[in-house]
Amino acid sequence: MVPLLSTAQMRKIDEQAISGNAEAGYSYMLRAGSRLFCAAKAMVHAGRGEIAVICGKGNNGGDGFVAARLLLEAGFRVMCFGLAHPRDLSGEARLAGDQYLASNGNFMLLDDAEDLAGLPDYVLIIDALLGTGAKGPPRRLAAEIIDVINKSGVPVLAVDTPSGLNNDTGIPESTCVNASVTVTMGFPKTGAYFYPGRSCVGNYIIADLGYPKEIVEKNLSGLFLPAREDMENLLPARKPAGSKFDHGVVCMLCGSAGMTGSATLAAKSAMRTGCGMVHLFAPKSVMPVLSVNCIEVVMHGIAETKAGTPAYTAKNSLLDFAEKSQAFCIGPGISHSNETGRLVREAVAEAICPVILDADGINAFRGRAKDLKKHSSKLCITPHGGEWSRLFGDLPVVPLEAIGALMKKAEEFSMTILYKGNPTIIVDPSGGAWLLPFGNSGMATAGCGDVLSGVIASLAAQGLDITYAAILGAYIHQMAGVAASSEFGEHGMIAGDLLQKIPIVVKSLAVPVTPADPND
């Protein structure tokens, strides 16, 4: 798991690692410049035009001077522009600037934005203007320079952050560079994954600068970004000699009159993720439709209300079966009904296997959020913004504050929360928090949440702790969305498209098992 940091946490790590030692500070600057050099090389081939490097007065500008020198030494044509002359800089930035000039690097002091009139003629702009430590909106000349960069039409490589982006809130400070690529130093910053700022960072590359592990661990907040290898390690192993029961049984309460699609998507996504069996409980009247659409799923027709929703009288048979299952998914497509709401609340309170509560299952607790505390087993709720606000009110707008509010509720209610969005936020009762920013706008379509519920339930049934089932489930779901969008486009994809991509994503995460050689 990759730590996600606030700008203050990153600053503390940097300060403690350097500890006032200029030589140590410059060694980190050299590493940062080297990472920028590699990114620039990947964006531009030597001999194909000139690179503009725009340097500020601080260490962000120093990183830019190091990258400029390395590019110059590698045969690239480089022009550095600066808000201050290198001899007027201090510390490591002064040393970086001096070494660039000693390599016969070209430099122009910027007195006016008009000095950058030729910027459209460059093949790449390296934005080393303002770092993550900049306070407030860019002022005067800096703001004008950002405007010129954005109007140039030239690809931009941002140093640590696009100049003007608040890396804690994800909100640009009035004006902000629109980068094609951002190389962020040390660790990713939380705000870079939240819109609207996320649209400014472009391809976000994390440059490991080798900070001491003990200093990093002392300054973490418990917020992490899952890495692919983490997801590979979480994927439940197949049991070569196992039966369908050994691979997990999922019990589902899903569907109602007019809402059979939700139940279908949830049940099929669970099967596609690897569980051995799905038993779907739904009103008797919708059984003919579900039986045609879900031929691999075991159907249980239950009593229903006049509105065609699950009736309370189904409670005992439902809970009896849930007791024999390894995961219980409640909510997709069950619609709104006072009687159904009572069934849901008591099922959550009494079920002894892990419960995944979604959609109308969550809405059953509207105005009665405290009843969620009565759950007997591990519980994961998967609300979107509207469902959350109906339970607990609106979350704060600032990302770090919103994550903190979610963490408090997870601890108070002893439940895992998967807050759906882009990015998705997952928190658990122990104080852990994870951000999953891998999806796209094509997933903002009806039914995608039902698919996610089924994926999580399947993983929980296969033995994953419910929090890790939520993390891996969200990752599989989002990567399936990416795969679907690559085929159908973000405008044209629908939730059912994810069903075909889930097994492909799961297969890509699975470690191949080599059959035993009988001769060994």
N, C-alpha and C positions, 0 to 999 in steps of 0.2 A: 504494500500500500504506500502511495506517495503522499507525504504530508502536504496539506494545503495551509498556507500561512497568511496572516494579515501583514500589512506593510510594517507595523510595529514589531511583530515577531521576527520578521526577516531582518530588520535593522538590528535587533538585539543579537541575533546569531552572528551577523557580520561583525558587529562591534566586539563581541566576546571572542570571536575567532582571531581577530586582528590584535585586540588588546593593546592598542596604541603603537604597535610595531609597524613602522612604515614599510619595511621589507616584506612582512607578511601581507600587508594590505596590497602592495604592488603585485605580489604573486597571485592573489585572487583576481586582480585586474587583468593580468596577463592571461589567466585561464578564461576569463569572460571574453576578452578580445579574441582569443583563439576560437571559441565557440561561434562568435559572430563571423569570423573569417570563413569558417567552414560553411555556415549558412549562406553567406554572400557568394561563395564559390558555386554553391548549388543553384543559385539564382541567376548567375551571370558567368559566361565563359570569358576567359582572358582574351583580350584583343577585340572584343565586341563593344567598344564604347567606354565611356568614362563613368566612374562611380562618384557620386557626391556624398560626403559625410558631413552632417550638420551637428556640431558639438556645442553642448551647453557649458556652463561654468563649473559643474560639479563632477563627481566620479562617473556619472553617466557619459559625460563628454570624454572623460579619460578612457573609458571602454571603447568609445568611438575612435579615438586616436590610435589605440593599440590595433584595432581591426584595420584601420587605414594603413598603418605601417606594414602589417603583415600582407595586406593585399598588394601594396606597392612592391614589396620584396618578392612577391610571387608573380610579378609581371603585369599586374592590372594598372590601368590609369586611374588615378585618384585625385580628387580635389576636396580639401577640407575647408569648411566654412565654420566660423565660430562666433559666439557672443562675446568672447574675450580672447585676447592673444594668449598663446600657451605660456609666455613668460609671466603673465598676470594670474595664472592659476596657482593652486597650492597643492601640497601633498602629492599623492600618487598621480592625480590628473596632470600636474605640472611635469612630472617625470615622463608620463606617456606622451604629452605634447612635445616635449623637448626631443624625445627619441624619434618621433615622427618627422620633425623638422631636420634632425640630423641625418635622416635617410633621404634628404632632398625632396621632402613632400611639399606640395603646393598648399598654401593657406591664404584665406581671405577673411579679414575681420568684417563682420556684418554690422553696418551702421544703419542700414535701411533695408526693408523687404525687397526693394527694387534691385538690390545686389544679387538677388536670386532669380532675376528675370530669365536667365538661360537654363533654369532647372529642367524644363521639358526636354532638353537635348541630352540629358544623362540617361543611362540605361538602368541605374539603380540609385535609390536614395537610402542612406543609412540614417535613421532618426535617432541621434544621441543627444537630443536637445534637453528634455526634462525627464528625470527619473521618477521612481515610485515615491521618493521623499518630497517631491514638490508639493507645496501647500497652496490651496486655492486655485482659482482659474488662471490659465496663462495670461500674462499681462503684456500690453503694448507690443514690443517688437516680437516677443515669443509667439504671441497670438497671431500676428501677421505672418510670421514664418510658417506656422502650421497651416494657415489658409493657403499660402503659396504651394506648400507641399501637396496638399489635397487636390489643388487645381492643376497640378503638373501632369497628371495622368501617368506618372512613372511608378513602377513597383517600389514599395517601401519595406525595408527591413528595420523593425523597431528594436532598440536596445533596452531590454528588460520590460519596457511597457511602451505603448504608443504615447507620445507626449500629450498630456492633457487628460489622461484617463485616471479616474480615482480607482485604485486597485482594491479598495475595501468595499465600496458601494457598487462598483460596476457601472457607474454613471459618469459620462464625460463631463469635465469641468468646463462648461460652455463650448469650447472648441477643442477638438481632439484629432490627432493624426489617424487616418484610416490606413492601417498597415496591411501588407500582404502576408508578412511573416513577422512574428515577434519571438525573439529569443529571450526568455526570462531567466534571470540568474539565481541559481541555488535551488529554489523551490517555486512551484506555481503559486500565484496569488489568488485568493478567493474571488475577488471581484471580477477577475478576467473571465470567469465562466458565467457571469450573469449579464443578461441584456439590459440596456442597449450596448454596454461596453464590449460585450463579447463579439459584436459585429465589427469592432475596430481592431481586434488583435490579429485577425487572419489566422494562418496556421500557427499554433502555439507550441513552441519548442522549449522544453525544460532543460537547462544547461546545469548539470551537476558540477559544482565547483570544488567538491571535496571538503566541505566543512566537517570539523570533528564530530563524530557521532554523539559523544557525551554532551556537547553544547547544543546540538540540534534537539536531542531528546528532552533537554531541560526547558526548551522553549516551545514545545508543541501544544496545540489546543485540543487535540483529539479529533480533528477533522481531516479526512483522508480522501484521496482520489484513487480508486481501484486501478491497478495495472493489469494488463492482460495475463501475466503469469499468475497473478492472484486468482483470476477467474479459472484458469486451467487447474490450479491446485484445489479449488473449491468443488469443481464438477464431480458429483458422486461417481464412484467406480462401478462398472458393471460387474455383476456376479455371474461368472461363466456357468456355474451349476445351479443358479438361482431360478426360481419359478416367478410367475407374475406377482405372487404375493411377496416374494423377497425383494422385489423392486418397488414396492410401495403401493398402497391403495388410497385413492383420494375419494372422499365423500363430498358431494356438491349439493347445495340448495340454490338452484339458479332457475330463472325463466318464469314466465307467466304469459297470459293471453296477450298476443301481440309483441312479445319480447323473447321469442325463441332464439333469435340470433345471438343474444348475449350468452345464453346457456350453451349454445353450439360452439361459440368461439372459446369460451372458458374450458369446456370439456376437451375439445380437440387440441388446444394448446397444451393442456396438461399431458395428454397422450404423446404429443410430439416432443415433449421435453424428457420423456423417458420413464414415467411411472408405469407400474404394471397393469393397473386397472383404474377406471373411473366409474363410480356409481353416482348417477345423476338423479336427484329427487326434484320433481317438478309437477305442477298440477296435471291431473289426469287428462284434461281436455287438450293439452298441447303435446301429449305423447305421440300421436301420429306424425306430427311434423318433425319432432326431435328424433324419432326412430328412423326416419328416412335420412336425416342429415348427420346422424351420429351412429353409424352402424357398429363402431368398435366399442361403444359405451354401453354400460348396463343401465337400463332405465327403471325408475321406480315412480309410478304414477301415484300421486298423493291427493288427499282431499284439498278442495279449493274454496275460496270465497266466491261470492256472487260476481265479483270483478275479475275472477280468473287468476287470483294470486294464491300463493301457498296458504293453507288454512292452519290455524293453531292446533287442530286435532291431529296433525301429522307429527307433532313434537316427539312423542315417545318412540315411534318407529324410526324417525330420523336420528335421534340420539342413540338409539340402540345400535344402529349401523355405524354411526360416527365412532362409537366406542371400539369398533373392530378395525377402524381405519387409522392411517398414519398422518392424515391431514384433512382439514375440513374447510372448504371454500364456501362462503356465504355471501350472497348479495347480487351478483350480476343478473339483471333482468327480472328481479322479483317484484318490482313496481311498489307503489305506495298503498298501504292499507293498514289501518290500526291493528287488525288481527294479525296480519303478517309481521308487523313491527313487534308485536308481543312475542310471536314465535321466535323471531331473530334474537331478541334480547335474552330470552330464557335459554336459547340454544347456545349463545355465546357464554352465558354464565355457567352452564352445566357441562359443556363439552370437555372431554378429558384429553383430546388430541389437539395439536396446534391448529389454531383458527386463523384463516385469512379472510378479513372482512372488507368488502369493497362495495362501491356503488350504493344501491338502495339498502344494503345491509348496514352501511354507515348512516344513511338517512333515517334508519329506524331509531337511532339514538338522538335525533334532533330534539332539543329541549330537555334531554335526559342524559346528557353526556356523562354524568357521574355514574350511571349504570354500567359504563364500560369498565369501571374498577372491579366489577363483580366477576370478571372472567376467571375460570378455574385453571385454564391451561395457558400456554404461551399464545399471545395474540399479536397479529400484525394487521394494522389498518392501512388502507391505500387511498387516501383522499386526494382529490384535486382541490383547487383553491375554493371552489364553491361549497363542496362538501365539508371542507375544514371550517369555513366561516360559519356554516350552519351549526357546527358543533361548538366551536370555541371562539368565534369572532375572527376578524381579519388579522393576518400576520403583519409584523412590521415590514416596511419596504426595504430597509437596509439588510442585505443578505446575512451578515454576521449576527444581526439582531434577530432575524427570522429563524436562523438555525438555533440560536440560543433559546428562543421561545419553544421551538419544537422539542429541544432536548429536555426542557423543564416538564413538558407534558408527558414525554416518554417515561421520565422518571416517576412523575406523580401517578400515572396510570399503569406503570409497570408493563408497557407494551412497546413494540417496535412500530415506528411510523415511517411509511414510505409516502412522501409528499410529492405527488406527480407534477411534473413540469419540465421545463428545459432551462436549467438542469433539474434532475430529480434529486431530492434530498432524502436520505435515510438516516434515522437516529434510533438508538436503542436505550433501554433503561439503565445500562451501565455507564452511559455518558459518551458512547462512541457515536461518531457522525461521519457520513460518507456522501460525496457528491458524484453523481453520474451524469456527465454532460455529452453523452455520445449520440443522442437521438437527433431528430430533425422535425421540421414543421409538417411533413407528411403524416406524422403520427398523431397530429391533432385532428383525428377523425373518429367518428362513432365506432365503438367496439374495441379500440386498441386497449383500453383499460381492462376489458374483460379477458383479453388475451394475456395480459400481464398477470392477472389473478390466477389463471390456470397454470402459468409457468411457475409461479412462486409455490403454489400448492403442490405441484408435481415434485419440485426439488425438496420441499419439506417432507413429503411422503417418502422420498428416497433417503432420508436421514439427515439432511442438512438442518442445523439450527435455524430457527425461523428468521433471525436477522441476516444470516449469510444466505439463506434462500432468497430473501428480498434483494440483497445486493447482487447476487449472481443472476437472479431472475430479471432484475432491471437491466443488467448488462446484456443478457441474451435478447431480451425484448427490444432494446434500443439498437443493437447490432442487426437484428432481423429487420428493423425499420430502415436502417441504412441500406441493407441489401435490397429491400423491396423498392426503395426510392431510386436505386441505381438502375432498376429494370423498368419501373413504371413512372418515375418522376414523382416529386413531392406533391404535385397537383393531382395526379391520377391514382395514387395508391390508396387502397382501402384496408381495413383491419384484417380481412381474410387473406390478404397477400402475405401477411406475417406468418401465417400458419405454414406456408411452403418454405419459408426461410429459416424458421426456428431450428429444424433438424440440421440444416447446413451449418448454422452458427455453432450448435452443440457439437457437431462432428469436428469442427475446426478446433474446438477446445479440448477434445478428448485425446488422451495419450494413446497411440496405437498399442494394442496388446499383441505381442508376438506369440503365436501358438507354440506350445512345448514340442520339442522334437522327441518323438517316441524312442529314438535311438540313443538319446543322451542318458 
